[in-house]
Amino acid sequence: MSEWKECTLGDVIVLQRGHDLPKSQMKAGNIPVAGSKGIIGFHDKATTKAPGITIGRSGNI
């Protein structure tokens, strides 16, 4: 018998949409803000819960 279980992606992960955060609205902090070319700044609040993986929603990964 196989140890693999058939399921949908939504059964094992939660997908969340990114948030627009222009540099003019970033507040000094230690939370990295990811852009299409890597970390573009830091902010004082996280917008998602850890653990997680960040993928770009526009631009190149």
Long-range contacts (C-beta under 8 A, 24 or more apart in sequence): 16-48, 16-52, 17-57, 18-47, 18-57, 19-47, 21-47, 35-59, 36-60, 36-61
